[in-house]
Amino acid sequence: MVLDRRTFLASLPVAAGAFALAGCTGGDSAPAGSGPVEGDTQNLNVCVASFGNNYDVQDMGWRWMMAACYAGIYRDVADEENGEQFILDGAERIDISDDQTVYTFHLRQDAKWSDGEPVTAHDYVYGWKRLVNPEYGYSYSWYIDNVVGVTEYKAGTGSADDIALVALDDYTFQVTLTEPDATFEAKLVATPLYPTRQDIAEAAGDQWGKDWSLCVYNGPFCMSELVEDNRMVWTKNPEYWDADNVKLESVTWNLIDEDSTAAGMFDNGELDVLQTTGDYSIQYAEKAEAGDIQRIVTDYPGTQWLVFANSGSGKSGVVGNAKVRKALSYALDRQDMIDVVFGRYEPAYAVVSPAIQFDGSSYRDQVAEPLKDEYDQYNGDTEALVALFQEGLEEQGLDTDLSQITITLLTQGNTTEVNSMREYVQQMWQQIFGITVELNTVGDYTLFEAEREAGNYDAYYNGWYSDYNDPLDYLNCFYTGEFESVSGGYSNPEFDGYIDALEGETDMATRLDLYTKAETLLMDDCVLVPLYYATKEYFLQNWVKDFCWSSFGASQEFYHTSIEGRGN
């Protein structure tokens, strides 16, 4: 099988001071390529609430920056016209063996690092082997556990030399899997699978990933300045293979942690792109409707939910029955919650987000939300909801006097959204069932984890934002022992069987059937209360052209963005 295409539709933030990086240039001159109006300053001003402090490309933690300054096999670029796309970046062509276990990547011979050195297959081999080196403990090393020799190397029974990651020559990188993996290609856009220069990383030693000035880049931009607690600047990378089509000369990231400050700067034209929430979101949506600015709203691969104590009956002793859990789930009017609490997002009646694609289109367009029909039968019918709750109590041999029951909801943080959400849930459950709802509210994730592990909850607020574009990344969360912090300790051999059956399976119809059965079972068991599917909302000045975003790479993708008519 040969993949020879320019575009592949996915089927599926510190050191202070300034530093001019070798090979990266700034300035206001217009870059090569078409688009910007002559005289426009090709600098984009954006903002962020915090900078990261990890510059190790094999670490997924700061991928929103890494993905714009580096290039891997694919680049994930989404826009309003074409939707989510995986565009061949570091490679020109991919060959896949007939048994779908051998991937041969033919790399671009014009790809260079920002210091002018060529990007070679050896950089991919080193980067991928570094990813699975137990010495470094990278959290996403599991991405390539199914490459021949990786499991043995991690276990200490094999050598790194035995891993089937091979540079056939300087520009041909070959990977051999232990079995076919229908999700493998979807992972190729992720930063942990980007190349790494061995000489640069080893020269940096313990400072690799800590000192940004030691990095070289092979993507559209280079990080060229960082002023702690102030700003970060990227400049166009003239060594990038497609630099002629990178129109921006620089991107300035301003550190702004107050919505009001960011809004004021946006209003004054000091910011070109803005993401905001609440009343500001409503205000700017009205401005966009009037044509004063641009607005983009898109699906994002995340689902927020409440997870029940699935390994027992919870702190209350009553949520061990699916009917009790369903009554609690169906009592929450998703659309009303969104309107009252969030003012955005889409109501969720399943686990997998509509942003996740399968075999070329949205998974949700192919599989109906399994919760919706039964939810519609109960939601708004207080009598039926109470009866369902009491029936679940009877099946557990418990007293059906609901006034004696206290349900504990565990949440973290004190943002306006989280405060409003937990108060909404508390009010609805108390009003409909006559129970007491105790809010176990903690300030940070460490305390949250401690309370969760101590079992001081019946349900807790959580969710999942997918790492790659396939339903399996959601469903894997509920495999026995896999992600108990997400699943509430759920374990069901039938569900595990569906996931096990997916190993090595490449037939799309079979995979879709297994996905459907697994997700439906989660809803039948009422493991969680899906609340909403995440969306991303961007407001842009009218002079910003060809702005893109990404679900699995950089959160804002400026690869083709330009400025035309600033201030007009």
TORTI-876447 format. One line per field, with one value per residue (C-alpha): y, x, z; residue in one letter; residue number from 1. Coordinates in steps of 0.5 Angstrom, whole numbers. Each point is the difference from the previous one (the first is absolute). Example, Ala and Ser with C-alpha at 12.3 -4.5 7.8 and 13.67 -1.06 7.14 Angstrom:
2
v	[-9, 7] .
u	[25, 2] .
w	[16, -2] .
resn	[A, S] .
resi	[1, 2] .
END
This chain:
568
v	[0, 7, 6, 6, 6, 7, 0, -6, 1, -3, -6, -2, 38, 4, 4, 8, 4, 1, -5, 1, -8, -1, -1, 3, 7, 6, 6, 3, -1, -4, -7, -4, -3, 3, 3, 6, 7, 4, 4, -4, -2, -7, -1, -3, 1, -5, -1, -6, -1, -4, -2, -7, -2, -6, 0, -7, -2, -7, 2, 2, 5, 6, -2, 6, 4, -6, -2, 7, 0, -7, -5, -7, -5, 4, 7, 0, 6, 2, 6, 1, -2, -6, -3, -4, -2, -4, 3, -3, 4, -3, -6, 0, -7, -6, -7, -5, -8, -4, -3, 7, -1, 4, 7, 3, 8, 3, 7, 7, 1, 7, 0, 3, 2, 8, -1, -2, -7, -5, -4, -7, -7, -1, 6, -4, -6, 3, 4, -6, -4, 5, 0, -7, 1, -2, 4, 6, -2, 3, 0, -1, -6, -4, 3, -5, -6, -4, 1, -6, -1, 6, -4, -4, 6, 3, -6, -1, -6, 3, 5, 7, -3, -5, 5, 0, 7, 0, 6, -4, 6, 7, 2, -7, -2, -6, -3, -7, -1, -7, 0, 4, 7, 4, 6, 0, 5, 5, 0, 2, 8, 0, 3, -6, -3, 6, 0, 2, 2, -5, 5, 5, -4, -3, 6, 4, -6, 1, 7, -3, 2, 5, 5, 2, 4, -7, -2, 0, -1, -3, 3, 7, 4, 0, 2, 7, 3, -1, 5, -3, 2, 5, -3, -5, 1, -5, 2, -3, -6, 2, -7, -4, -4, 4, 7, 4, -2, 3, 7, 2, 3, -1, -2, 4, -4, 5, -3, 2, -3, 4, 0, 8, 1, -4, 3, 7, -2, -3, 6, 5, -5, -2, -7, -3, -7, -1, -6, 2, -2, 2, 7, 2, -6, 2, 8, -2, -5, 6, 4, -6, 0, 7, -1, 4, -6, -7, -6, -8, -5, -7, -7, -2, -8, 1, -2, 2, -5, -2, -7, -4, -4, -6, -5, 0, 4, 6, 4, 0, -7, 0, 1, -7, -1, 2, 3, 5, 2, 1, 4, 5, 0, 1, 5, 5, 4, 1, 5, 4, -1, 3, 6, 2, -2, 0, 4, -4, -8, -5, -5, -7, -7, -4, -1, 2, 7, 2, 3, -7, -3, -7, -3, 7, 3, 2, -6, 3, 1, -8, -2, 3, 2, -6, 4, 4, -4, -2, 7, 3, -5, 2, 7, 5, -5, 1, -6, -5, 2, -1, -7, -2, 3, -4, -6, 0, 0, -6, -4, 1, -1, 7, 5, 4, 6, 5, 5, -4, 0, 4, 0, 3, 4, 0, 6, 4, 8, 6, 3, 3, -6, -5, 3, 1, -7, -3, 4, -1, -8, 1, 4, -5, -6, 3, 3, -6, -6, 4, -3, 4, 1, 2, 4, -3, 6, 0, 5, -4, -6, -4, 1, -2, -7, -1, 1, -4, -6, 1, -2, 7, 0, -3, 4, 5, 5, -2, -2, -2, 4, -5, 0, -3, 0, -7, -2, -5, 5, 2, -8, -2, 5, -5, -7, -3, 3, 5, 7, -1, 7, 1, -6, 0, -7, -3, -7, -5, -6, 1, 7, -2, -6, 5, 4, -6, -2, 7, -2, -2, 2, 4, -1, 6, -3, -5, 6, 4, -5, -1, 7, 0, -6, 3, 7, -2, -5, 6, 4, -7, 0, 7, 1, 7, 6, 3, 8, 3, 0, 5, 5, 6, 7, 5, 7, 4, 7, 1, 0, -7, -4, -8, -1, -8, -4, -7, -5, -5, 5, 7, 3, 6, -1, 6, -4, 4, 6, 7, 7, 4, 7, 1, 6, 1] .
u	[0, 3, -2, 2, -4, 1, -6, -3, -7, 1, -4, 0, 29, 13, 6, 0, 3, 0, 4, 1, 0, 5, -4, -6, -1, -5, -2, -6, 1, -5, 2, 1, -7, -7, -5, 2, -2, 7, 2, -4, 4, 0, 0, -6, -1, -3, -1, 0, -1, 6, 7, 3, 7, 1, 3, 1, -3, -1, -5, -7, -1, 1, -2, -4, 7, 4, -4, 1, 7, 2, -2, -2, -3, -6, -3, -7, -3, -8, -3, -8, 1, 3, -1, 5, 6, 6, 5, 7, 5, 7, -2, -1, -3, -2, 0, -4, 2, -6, -1, 0, 6, 6, 0, 5, 0, 4, 2, 1, 7, -1, -2, 5, 1, 0, 8, 0, 2, -5, -6, 2, -3, 5, -3, -7, 4, 3, -6, -5, 5, 1, -7, 0, 6, -2, 6, -5, -6, -4, -8, -2, 5, -6, -1, 5, 0, -3, 7, 4, 5, -3, -3, 6, 4, -4, 0, 7, 0, 2, 5, -2, 4, -5, -6, -3, 2, 4, 4, 0, 4, 0, -7, -3, -3, -3, -5, -2, -6, -1, -7, -5, -2, -6, 2, 7, 0, -5, 6, 5, -2, 2, 6, 3, 1, 4, 7, 6, 7, 4, 6, -4, -3, 6, 4, -6, 1, -5, -2, -3, -8, 2, 4, -4, 6, 3, -5, 0, -6, -3, -7, -3, 3, 5, 0, 4, -1, -3, -1, -2, -7, -1, 0, 3, 2, 0, 3, 0, 5, 3, 3, -7, -2, -6, 2, -2, -7, 1, -3, 1, 7, -1, -5, 0, -3, -2, -1, -7, -4, -6, -6, -1, 7, 0, -7, 3, 6, -4, -5, 6, 3, 6, -2, -2, -3, -4, -3, -5, -6, -6, -3, 6, -1, -8, 3, 5, -5, -5, 6, 2, -8, 1, 6, 5, 4, 0, -2, 2, -4, 2, 0, 6, 1, -2, -6, -1, -4, -1, 3, -4, 4, 0, 4, -5, -6, 3, 0, -7, -1, -5, 3, 2, -6, -1, -7, 2, 5, -4, -5, 5, 2, -6, -2, 5, -3, 6, -2, -3, 7, 4, -5, 0, 7, 5, -3, 3, 2, -5, -4, 3, -3, 6, 7, 3, 1, -3, 7, 2, 0, 0, 1, 0, -6, -2, -1, -7, -3, 1, -2, -6, 1, -2, -3, -4, -7, 0, 2, -6, -5, 2, 3, -6, -4, 1, -4, 3, 7, -1, -4, 7, 4, -4, 0, 7, 0, -4, 4, 6, -5, 1, -5, -4, -1, 4, 0, 5, 5, 6, 4, 7, 2, 8, 3, 6, 1, -4, -1, -6, -2, 1, -3, -6, 0, 0, -5, -5, 1, -1, -6, -3, 1, -2, -7, -2, 2, 0, 7, 5, 6, 7, 5, 7, 4, 8, 4, 6, 1, 4, -6, -5, 4, 1, -8, -1, 5, -3, -7, -3, -5, -6, 1, 6, 1, 5, 0, 5, 3, 3, 7, -1, -6, -3, -6, 5, 3, -6, -3, 7, -1, -5, 4, 1, 6, 2, -2, -3, 0, -4, -5, -2, 3, -5, 2, -5, 3, -5, 3, 7, -2, -2, 7, 4, -4, 3, 7, 3, -7, 0, -7, -4, -6, 2, 3, -6, -4, 4, 1, -8, -1, 6, -3, -7, 2, 3, -7, -4, 5, -1, 7, 0, -5, 3, -2, 3, 5, 5, 1, 5, -2, 5, -1, 4, 1, -2, 7, 2, -1, 1, 0, 0, 0, 1, -3, 6, 6, 1, -6, 0, 4, 3, 3, -4, -2, 1, -2, -4, -2, 2, -4, -4] .
w	[0, -2, 3, -5, 2, 2, 5, 4, 3, 7, 0, 6, 31, 8, -1, 1, -6, -7, -5, -8, -2, -5, -7, 2, -2, 2, -3, -4, -7, -4, -1, -6, -3, -2, 5, 4, -2, -1, 6, 5, 6, 0, 8, 3, 7, 5, 7, 5, 7, 2, -3, 0, 2, -3, -7, -1, -6, 2, 6, -2, 5, -4, -7, -1, -1, -2, -6, -3, 0, -2, -5, 0, -5, -1, 2, 3, -3, 0, -3, -1, -7, 0, 7, 4, -5, 1, -5, -2, 3, 2, -5, -7, -1, 4, -2, 4, 0, -3, 7, 3, 5, -4, -1, -4, 0, -5, 3, -4, -2, 0, 8, 4, 8, 1, 1, -8, 2, -4, 3, -1, 2, 5, 4, 0, 2, 6, 2, 0, 4, 5, 1, 2, 4, 7, 3, -2, 2, -6, 2, -8, -1, 0, -7, -3, 4, -6, -4, 0, 6, 4, 5, 1, 1, 5, 4, 0, -4, -7, -2, -4, -6, 0, -1, -7, -2, -5, -5, -6, -3, 2, -3, 1, 7, 1, 6, 1, 5, 3, -3, -4, 4, -3, 4, -1, -6, 5, 5, -5, 1, 7, 3, 3, -7, -2, -2, 5, -2, 4, 0, 3, 5, 3, 0, 4, 5, 6, -3, -5, 0, 5, -4, -6, -3, -1, -5, -7, -4, -7, 0, -3, 6, 5, 7, 0, 7, 7, 5, 6, 2, -6, -7, -4, -8, -5, -7, -7, -1, -7, 0, 0, -6, -1, 2, -6, 2, 7, 0, 7, 2, 7, 5, 7, 6, 5, 7, 3, 5, 1, -5, 1, -2, -6, -2, 0, -4, -5, 0, -1, -6, 4, 0, -7, 3, 6, 4, 6, 3, 4, -1, -5, -4, -1, -1, -6, -3, -1, -3, -5, -2, -1, -5, 5, 1, -2, 4, 0, 4, -1, 3, 4, 2, 7, 5, 7, 4, 7, 2, 5, 6, -5, 4, 6, 3, 1, 6, 1, -1, -5, -7, -1, -4, -8, 1, 6, -4, -6, 4, 2, -7, -4, 6, -3, -6, -5, -4, 6, 3, -6, 0, 7, 2, -6, -6, -5, -1, -3, 5, 0, 0, -1, 1, -6, -3, -7, -1, 0, -7, -3, -7, -3, 4, 7, 4, 3, -7, 0, 7, 3, 7, 4, 6, -3, -1, 7, 3, -4, 3, 7, 0, 2, 3, 8, 2, -5, 2, 8, -2, -4, 6, 5, -4, 0, 7, 1, -4, 5, 6, 2, 3, -5, 4, -4, 5, 4, -6, -1, -6, 0, -7, 0, -4, -1, -1, 1, -7, -1, -5, 5, 6, -4, -3, 7, 3, -6, 1, 8, -1, -6, 4, 7, -4, -4, 5, 7, 2, 3, -5, 4, -4, 1, -3, 0, -3, -4, -3, 5, 5, -5, -1, 7, 1, -6, 3, 7, -3, 2, -5, -4, -6, -3, -5, -5, -8, -6, -5, -5, -2, -7, -5, 1, 5, 3, 4, 4, 1, 2, 6, 3, -1, 7, 3, -5, 2, 7, 1, -6, 0, 8, 0, -5, -2, -4, -4, -6, -1, 1, -5, -6, 1, 0, -7, -3, 1, -7, -3, -6, -4, 1, 1, 5, 4, 0, 2, 6, 2, 0, 4, 5, 1, 0, 6, 4, -1, 2, 6, 1, 2, -1, -1, -7, 1, -6, -6, 0, -6, -1, -1, -4, -1, -5, -3, -7, -2, 2, -6, -1, 8, 1, 6, 2, 5, 0, -1, 1, 3, -4, -7, -3, -6, -6, 4, -2, 2, -6, 1, 8, 3, -6] .
resn	[M, V, L, D, R, R, T, F, L, A, S, L, P, V, A, A, G, A, F, A, L, A, G, C, T, G, G, D, S, A, P, A, G, S, G, P, V, E, G, D, T, Q, N, L, N, V, C, V, A, S, F, G, N, N, Y, D, V, Q, D, M, G, W, R, W, M, M, A, A, C, Y, A, G, I, Y, R, D, V, A, D, E, E, N, G, E, Q, F, I, L, D, G, A, E, R, I, D, I, S, D, D, Q, T, V, Y, T, F, H, L, R, Q, D, A, K, W, S, D, G, E, P, V, T, A, H, D, Y, V, Y, G, W, K, R, L, V, N, P, E, Y, G, Y, S, Y, S, W, Y, I, D, N, V, V, G, V, T, E, Y, K, A, G, T, G, S, A, D, D, I, A, L, V, A, L, D, D, Y, T, F, Q, V, T, L, T, E, P, D, A, T, F, E, A, K, L, V, A, T, P, L, Y, P, T, R, Q, D, I, A, E, A, A, G, D, Q, W, G, K, D, W, S, L, C, V, Y, N, G, P, F, C, M, S, E, L, V, E, D, N, R, M, V, W, T, K, N, P, E, Y, W, D, A, D, N, V, K, L, E, S, V, T, W, N, L, I, D, E, D, S, T, A, A, G, M, F, D, N, G, E, L, D, V, L, Q, T, T, G, D, Y, S, I, Q, Y, A, E, K, A, E, A, G, D, I, Q, R, I, V, T, D, Y, P, G, T, Q, W, L, V, F, A, N, S, G, S, G, K, S, G, V, V, G, N, A, K, V, R, K, A, L, S, Y, A, L, D, R, Q, D, M, I, D, V, V, F, G, R, Y, E, P, A, Y, A, V, V, S, P, A, I, Q, F, D, G, S, S, Y, R, D, Q, V, A, E, P, L, K, D, E, Y, D, Q, Y, N, G, D, T, E, A, L, V, A, L, F, Q, E, G, L, E, E, Q, G, L, D, T, D, L, S, Q, I, T, I, T, L, L, T, Q, G, N, T, T, E, V, N, S, M, R, E, Y, V, Q, Q, M, W, Q, Q, I, F, G, I, T, V, E, L, N, T, V, G, D, Y, T, L, F, E, A, E, R, E, A, G, N, Y, D, A, Y, Y, N, G, W, Y, S, D, Y, N, D, P, L, D, Y, L, N, C, F, Y, T, G, E, F, E, S, V, S, G, G, Y, S, N, P, E, F, D, G, Y, I, D, A, L, E, G, E, T, D, M, A, T, R, L, D, L, Y, T, K, A, E, T, L, L, M, D, D, C, V, L, V, P, L, Y, Y, A, T, K, E, Y, F, L, Q, N, W, V, K, D, F, C, W, S, S, F, G, A, S, Q, E, F, Y, H, T, S, I, E, G, R, G, N] .
resi	[1, 2, 3, 4, 5, 6, 7, 8, 9, 10, 11, 12, 13, 14, 15, 16, 17, 18, 19, 20, 21, 22, 23, 24, 25, 26, 27, 28, 29, 30, 31, 32, 33, 34, 35, 36, 37, 38, 39, 40, 41, 42, 43, 44, 45, 46, 47, 48, 49, 50, 51, 52, 53, 54, 55, 56, 57, 58, 59, 60, 61, 62, 63, 64, 65, 66, 67, 68, 69, 70, 71, 72, 73, 74, 75, 76, 77, 78, 79, 80, 81, 82, 83, 84, 85, 86, 87, 88, 89, 90, 91, 92, 93, 94, 95, 96, 97, 98, 99, 100, 101, 102, 103, 104, 105, 106, 107, 108, 109, 110, 111, 112, 113, 114, 115, 116, 117, 118, 119, 120, 121, 122, 123, 124, 125, 126, 127, 128, 129, 130, 131, 132, 133, 134, 135, 136, 137, 138, 139, 140, 141, 142, 143, 144, 145, 146, 147, 148, 149, 150, 151, 152, 153, 154, 155, 156, 157, 158, 159, 160, 161, 162, 163, 164, 165, 166, 167, 168, 169, 170, 171, 172, 173, 174, 175, 176, 177, 178, 179, 180, 181, 182, 183, 184, 185, 186, 187, 188, 189, 190, 191, 192, 193, 194, 195, 196, 197, 198, 199, 200, 201, 202, 203, 204, 205, 206, 207, 208, 209, 210, 211, 212, 213, 214, 215, 216, 217, 218, 219, 220, 221, 222, 223, 224, 225, 226, 227, 228, 229, 230, 231, 232, 233, 234, 235, 236, 237, 238, 239, 240, 241, 242, 243, 244, 245, 246, 247, 248, 249, 250, 251, 252, 253, 254, 255, 256, 257, 258, 259, 260, 261, 262, 263, 264, 265, 266, 267, 268, 269, 270, 271, 272, 273, 274, 275, 276, 277, 278, 279, 280, 281, 282, 283, 284, 285, 286, 287, 288, 289, 290, 291, 292, 293, 294, 295, 296, 297, 298, 299, 300, 301, 302, 303, 304, 305, 306, 307, 308, 309, 310, 311, 312, 313, 314, 315, 316, 317, 318, 319, 320, 321, 322, 323, 324, 325, 326, 327, 328, 329, 330, 331, 332, 333, 334, 335, 336, 337, 338, 339, 340, 341, 342, 343, 344, 345, 346, 347, 348, 349, 350, 351, 352, 353, 354, 355, 356, 357, 358, 359, 360, 361, 362, 363, 364, 365, 366, 367, 368, 369, 370, 371, 372, 373, 374, 375, 376, 377, 378, 379, 380, 381, 382, 383, 384, 385, 386, 387, 388, 389, 390, 391, 392, 393, 394, 395, 396, 397, 398, 399, 400, 401, 402, 403, 404, 405, 406, 407, 408, 409, 410, 411, 412, 413, 414, 415, 416, 417, 418, 419, 420, 421, 422, 423, 424, 425, 426, 427, 428, 429, 430, 431, 432, 433, 434, 435, 436, 437, 438, 439, 440, 441, 442, 443, 444, 445, 446, 447, 448, 449, 450, 451, 452, 453, 454, 455, 456, 457, 458, 459, 460, 461, 462, 463, 464, 465, 466, 467, 468, 469, 470, 471, 472, 473, 474, 475, 476, 477, 478, 479, 480, 481, 482, 483, 484, 485, 486, 487, 488, 489, 490, 491, 492, 493, 494, 495, 496, 497, 498, 499, 500, 501, 502, 503, 504, 505, 506, 507, 508, 509, 510, 511, 512, 513, 514, 515, 516, 517, 518, 519, 520, 521, 522, 523, 524, 525, 526, 527, 528, 529, 530, 531, 532, 533, 534, 535, 536, 537, 538, 539, 540, 541, 542, 543, 544, 545, 546, 547, 548, 549, 550, 551, 552, 553, 554, 555, 556, 557, 558, 559, 560, 561, 562, 563, 564, 565, 566, 567, 568] .
END
